[in-house]
Amino acid sequence: MDLFQLQVLDTLLREQSLTRGAEVLNVTQPALSKTLARLREHFEDPLFIRVAFQMKPTAKALGLASQIQNILREIARLKCEQLPFSPGTSCRHFKFVGPDVAAVVLLPPILKQMRVLAPGVLLSAVQLNGEHLHDWLESGETDLAAGDYPFLVQGIKRQRLFSTRHVSLVRKCHPRLAELASLSVFIEENHVLVNTRDMRFNTRIAENALEQVIPTRRVAARVPGFATAALLAKHIDAIVTLPKPIAMIMACELNLATFEPPVKLPHTEVYQYWHERYDRDLGHEWLRALFYDQCTRIVGADPGGSRSERPPPGRR
């Protein structure tokens, strides 16, 4: 058996689907089926039985699960402890996943800093998919995730980056700009709401709080992203309420006015997440410290922000 076959077994035990397993491992479904066939021959057991639309593990497969996880964990640790990392000379390719608020707020200053400290290191933003996020972090398909994902628990480590409040945006020439701090005026204006699908707990609470006070007839549009919402609000003369870091960027880029919404909204918590397999990886430690340091600078420039309560990874 080779390492890839172990990863196939581990992935299929979690996903119980050839289609999803192929997506997680970034291989074709026929290739995955061939590997499974070889594993069945090796163990002289079907390993997975099709039940309805799922591939249910046999008793043999279930018995192998913990052993496979232990082997993969030790291999990952061995690699992490043996691989040196020097930012100035490294050509590693890191992958980052997060909602648009994380990408818009964090990536520009981080990429600017990387140009100076690590010109050969590449950082790519990956499309967020909450369903596969845990598997991507565990397999190394994604190195780091930023946001608020309370469902990421088993084998996942996290560090709080910052906490921030919400701010409302509107066109600077809005005829009732001076009156929008009044709740009665605020709720009678048109609003663009953001419907998130990435399971960010605090953001969903804020969305629900806004929907409870804004009449349905005053909801001009619902969109999936913060940047889209700000652009649309400008062109249809509506209000959009966003987490402050991205709200300030959108206000500057789109020449919008900001004001405090007259609705009590929860703070948005932003964390960075990584799998314990890569906790000792020197490259991972460097990347996490870079994210932490940049967030500290962003929050330090925001009087309404809240700094992380823990030191950056790799500096404990």
C-alpha positions as CSV (number, residue, x, y, z in Angstrom):
1,M,0.0,0.0,0.0
2,D,1.1,3.6,-0.6
3,L,0.3,6.9,1.0
4,F,-2.4,7.8,-1.5
5,Q,-4.3,4.6,-0.9
6,L,-4.4,5.4,2.8
7,Q,-5.7,8.9,2.0
8,V,-8.4,7.3,-0.2
9,L,-9.6,5.1,2.6
10,D,-9.5,7.9,5.1
11,T,-11.5,10.2,2.8
12,L,-14.1,7.6,1.8
13,L,-14.6,6.8,5.5
14,R,-15.5,10.4,6.1
15,E,-17.4,11.3,2.8
16,Q,-19.1,7.9,2.1
17,S,-19.4,9.0,-1.5
18,L,-17.2,8.4,-4.5
19,T,-18.2,11.7,-6.0
20,R,-17.4,13.8,-2.9
21,G,-14.3,11.7,-2.3
22,A,-13.0,12.5,-5.8
23,E,-13.7,16.2,-5.2
24,V,-11.8,16.3,-1.9
25,L,-8.8,14.3,-3.3
26,N,-8.9,16.3,-6.6
27,V,-8.9,13.2,-8.8
28,T,-11.4,11.8,-11.3
29,Q,-14.1,9.4,-10.1
30,P,-12.9,6.5,-12.4
31,A,-9.4,6.9,-10.9
32,L,-10.8,6.8,-7.4
33,S,-12.9,3.7,-8.3
34,K,-9.7,1.9,-9.6
35,T,-7.9,2.7,-6.3
36,L,-10.8,1.4,-4.3
37,A,-10.8,-1.8,-6.4
38,R,-7.1,-2.4,-5.5
39,L,-7.8,-1.8,-1.8
40,R,-10.7,-4.3,-1.9
41,E,-8.3,-6.9,-3.4
42,H,-5.6,-6.1,-0.9
43,F,-7.9,-6.4,2.2
44,E,-10.1,-9.2,0.6
45,D,-13.1,-7.2,1.7
46,P,-15.6,-4.9,-0.2
47,L,-14.8,-2.2,2.4
48,F,-17.7,-0.1,1.2
49,I,-21.3,-1.2,0.3
50,R,-23.6,1.0,-1.6
51,V,-26.7,1.8,0.5
52,A,-29.2,4.2,-1.2
53,F,-26.9,7.1,-2.3
54,Q,-24.1,6.4,0.2
55,M,-21.1,4.1,0.4
56,K,-21.4,2.6,3.8
57,P,-18.2,1.2,5.4
58,T,-18.0,-2.5,6.3
59,A,-16.9,-3.7,9.7
60,K,-13.4,-4.3,8.2
61,A,-13.2,-0.6,7.0
62,L,-14.5,0.7,10.3
63,G,-11.8,-1.3,12.1
64,L,-9.1,0.2,9.9
65,A,-10.3,3.8,10.4
66,S,-8.4,4.7,13.6
67,Q,-5.2,3.0,12.4
68,I,-5.2,4.9,9.1
69,Q,-5.9,8.2,10.9
70,N,-2.9,7.6,13.2
71,I,-0.6,6.7,10.4
72,L,-1.6,9.8,8.3
73,R,-1.2,12.0,11.4
74,E,2.3,10.7,12.2
75,I,3.4,11.0,8.5
76,A,2.2,14.6,8.5
77,R,4.1,15.4,11.7
78,L,7.2,13.7,10.4
79,K,7.1,15.8,7.3
80,C,6.5,19.0,9.2
81,E,9.4,18.4,11.6
82,Q,11.8,17.6,8.8
83,L,11.0,20.3,6.3
84,P,13.0,23.6,6.7
85,F,11.4,26.9,5.8
86,S,13.0,30.2,4.9
87,P,10.6,32.9,3.7
88,G,13.2,34.7,1.7
89,T,14.1,31.7,-0.4
90,S,11.0,29.4,-0.3
91,C,8.8,28.8,-3.3
92,R,6.0,27.2,-1.4
93,H,2.4,27.6,-2.5
94,F,-0.1,28.2,0.3
95,K,-3.9,28.1,-0.1
96,F,-6.2,30.3,1.9
97,V,-10.0,30.0,2.1
98,G,-12.5,32.5,3.5
99,P,-15.5,34.7,2.8
100,D,-15.2,37.8,0.7
101,V,-14.9,39.9,3.9
102,A,-11.7,38.0,4.8
103,A,-10.3,38.1,1.2
104,V,-11.0,41.8,0.7
105,V,-9.7,42.9,4.1
106,L,-6.8,40.6,4.7
107,L,-5.3,39.6,1.4
108,P,-4.1,43.1,0.1
109,P,-1.9,43.9,3.1
110,I,-0.7,40.3,3.5
111,L,0.3,40.0,-0.2
112,K,2.0,43.3,0.0
113,Q,4.0,42.1,3.0
114,M,4.8,38.8,1.3
115,R,6.3,40.6,-1.6
116,V,8.9,42.0,0.8
117,L,9.5,39.1,3.1
118,A,8.9,36.1,0.8
119,P,8.9,37.1,-2.9
120,G,8.9,33.4,-4.1
121,V,6.0,32.3,-1.9
122,L,2.6,32.1,-3.6
123,L,-0.7,32.6,-1.7
124,S,-3.9,31.6,-3.5
125,A,-7.5,32.3,-2.4
126,V,-9.8,29.2,-2.8
127,Q,-13.6,29.4,-3.2
128,L,-15.2,28.8,0.1
129,N,-17.1,25.5,0.5
130,G,-18.3,24.9,4.1
131,E,-19.2,21.3,3.3
132,H,-15.6,20.3,2.4
133,L,-13.7,22.8,4.5
134,H,-12.8,20.3,7.3
135,D,-11.5,17.8,4.8
136,W,-9.5,20.4,2.8
137,L,-7.8,21.5,6.0
138,E,-7.1,17.9,7.1
139,S,-5.8,16.8,3.7
140,G,-3.7,19.9,3.1
141,E,-5.7,20.9,0.1
142,T,-6.2,24.2,2.0
143,D,-3.6,25.5,4.5
144,L,-5.5,28.1,6.3
145,A,-9.2,29.3,6.7
146,A,-10.3,32.6,8.1
147,G,-13.8,33.4,9.3
148,D,-16.1,32.0,12.0
149,Y,-16.9,28.3,11.6
150,P,-18.1,26.7,14.8
151,F,-18.6,23.4,13.1
152,L,-14.8,23.0,12.7
153,V,-13.9,21.0,15.8
154,Q,-12.3,17.6,15.4
155,G,-8.6,17.9,14.8
156,I,-8.8,21.6,14.0
157,K,-7.0,24.4,15.9
158,R,-8.1,28.0,15.8
159,Q,-6.8,31.4,16.9
160,R,-9.0,34.5,17.3
161,L,-7.8,37.3,15.0
162,F,-10.1,40.1,15.9
163,S,-13.7,41.1,16.7
164,T,-15.4,44.0,15.0
165,R,-18.8,45.7,14.9
166,H,-21.1,46.6,12.0
167,V,-21.4,49.8,10.1
168,S,-24.0,51.0,7.6
169,L,-23.2,52.5,4.2
170,V,-25.2,54.8,2.0
171,R,-24.6,57.2,-0.9
172,K,-23.0,60.4,0.3
173,C,-25.7,62.5,-1.4
174,H,-28.6,60.5,0.2
175,P,-31.4,63.1,0.9
176,R,-32.0,61.8,4.4
177,L,-28.4,61.0,5.4
178,A,-28.5,63.2,8.6
179,E,-31.7,61.4,9.8
180,L,-30.6,57.7,9.3
181,A,-29.4,57.3,12.8
182,S,-33.1,57.3,13.8
183,L,-34.5,53.8,13.9
184,S,-37.9,54.9,12.5
185,V,-36.2,56.6,9.5
186,F,-33.6,53.7,9.1
187,I,-36.2,51.0,8.7
188,E,-38.3,52.9,6.2
189,E,-35.3,53.2,3.8
190,N,-34.5,50.6,1.1
191,H,-31.9,48.0,2.2
192,V,-29.7,45.5,0.6
193,L,-29.2,42.4,2.7
194,V,-26.4,39.8,2.6
195,N,-27.4,36.2,2.7
196,T,-24.3,34.2,3.7
197,R,-24.1,30.5,3.0
198,D,-20.7,29.8,4.7
199,M,-22.1,29.1,8.2
200,R,-20.5,32.1,9.9
201,F,-22.4,32.2,13.2
202,N,-22.1,35.8,14.2
203,T,-22.8,37.1,10.7
204,R,-26.0,35.0,10.6
205,I,-27.2,36.5,13.9
206,A,-26.6,40.0,12.5
207,E,-28.5,39.2,9.4
208,N,-31.4,37.9,11.4
209,A,-31.4,41.0,13.7
210,L,-31.7,43.3,10.6
211,E,-34.5,41.2,9.1
212,Q,-36.5,41.4,12.3
213,V,-36.6,45.2,12.2
214,I,-36.6,46.0,8.5
215,P,-40.0,45.4,6.8
216,T,-40.0,43.0,4.0
217,R,-41.3,45.6,1.6
218,R,-38.1,47.6,2.3
219,V,-35.7,44.8,1.3
220,A,-34.6,45.9,-2.2
221,A,-32.3,43.0,-2.8
222,R,-30.6,40.0,-1.2
223,V,-27.1,39.1,-2.4
224,P,-24.5,36.5,-1.4
225,G,-21.5,38.8,-0.9
226,F,-20.5,41.9,1.0
227,A,-18.7,43.7,-1.9
228,T,-21.6,43.0,-4.2
229,A,-24.0,44.4,-1.6
230,A,-22.1,47.6,-1.2
231,L,-21.9,48.2,-5.0
232,L,-25.6,47.5,-5.4
233,A,-26.6,49.8,-2.5
234,K,-24.8,52.7,-4.1
235,H,-26.5,52.3,-7.5
236,I,-30.1,51.8,-6.1
237,D,-29.8,54.4,-3.3
238,A,-30.2,51.8,-0.5
239,I,-28.5,51.1,2.8
240,V,-26.2,48.2,3.4
241,T,-24.9,47.1,6.8
242,L,-21.6,45.3,6.9
243,P,-18.7,44.3,9.3
244,K,-16.7,47.4,9.8
245,P,-13.3,46.4,8.2
246,I,-14.9,45.7,4.8
247,A,-17.4,48.5,5.2
248,M,-14.6,51.1,5.5
249,I,-12.8,49.7,2.4
250,M,-16.1,49.7,0.4
251,A,-16.8,53.3,1.6
252,C,-13.4,54.5,0.4
253,E,-13.5,52.6,-2.9
254,L,-17.1,53.5,-3.8
255,N,-17.2,57.0,-2.1
256,L,-20.0,56.1,0.3
257,A,-20.9,57.6,3.7
258,T,-20.8,55.5,6.9
259,F,-22.9,55.7,10.0
260,E,-23.7,53.7,13.1
261,P,-26.9,51.6,12.5
262,P,-29.6,52.2,15.1
263,V,-30.0,48.4,15.6
264,K,-28.2,46.4,18.2
265,L,-26.0,43.9,16.3
266,P,-23.5,41.3,17.5
267,H,-19.8,41.8,16.9
268,T,-18.3,39.7,14.1
269,E,-15.6,37.3,15.3
270,V,-12.9,36.4,12.9
271,Y,-10.6,33.4,13.5
272,Q,-7.9,31.6,11.6
273,Y,-8.2,27.7,11.4
274,W,-5.7,25.0,10.6
275,H,-5.4,21.3,11.1
276,E,-3.4,19.8,13.9
277,R,-1.4,17.8,11.4
278,Y,0.3,21.0,10.3
279,D,0.7,22.7,13.6
280,R,4.5,22.2,13.7
281,D,5.1,23.0,10.1
282,L,7.5,25.9,10.0
283,G,5.9,27.3,6.9
284,H,2.4,27.1,8.5
285,E,3.7,28.8,11.6
286,W,5.1,31.6,9.5
287,L,1.9,32.1,7.5
288,R,-0.3,32.1,10.6
289,A,2.0,34.6,12.3
290,L,1.8,36.8,9.2
291,F,-2.0,36.7,9.2
292,Y,-2.1,37.5,13.0
293,D,0.4,40.4,12.7
294,Q,-1.6,42.0,9.8
295,C,-4.9,41.6,11.7
296,T,-3.3,43.3,14.7
297,R,-2.4,46.3,12.5
298,I,-5.8,46.4,10.9
299,V,-7.6,46.3,14.3
300,G,-5.1,48.7,15.8
301,A,-6.2,51.3,13.3
302,D,-9.9,50.7,14.2
303,P,-10.9,52.1,17.6
304,G,-14.0,49.8,17.5
305,G,-12.0,46.7,17.0
306,S,-10.9,44.1,19.6
307,R,-7.4,42.6,19.5
308,S,-6.8,38.9,19.7
309,E,-6.3,37.6,23.2
310,R,-3.7,35.0,22.3
311,P,-0.2,35.3,20.9
312,P,0.4,34.4,17.3
313,P,1.1,30.7,16.5
314,G,4.8,29.9,16.5
315,R,5.4,32.6,19.2
316,R,4.0,30.9,22.2
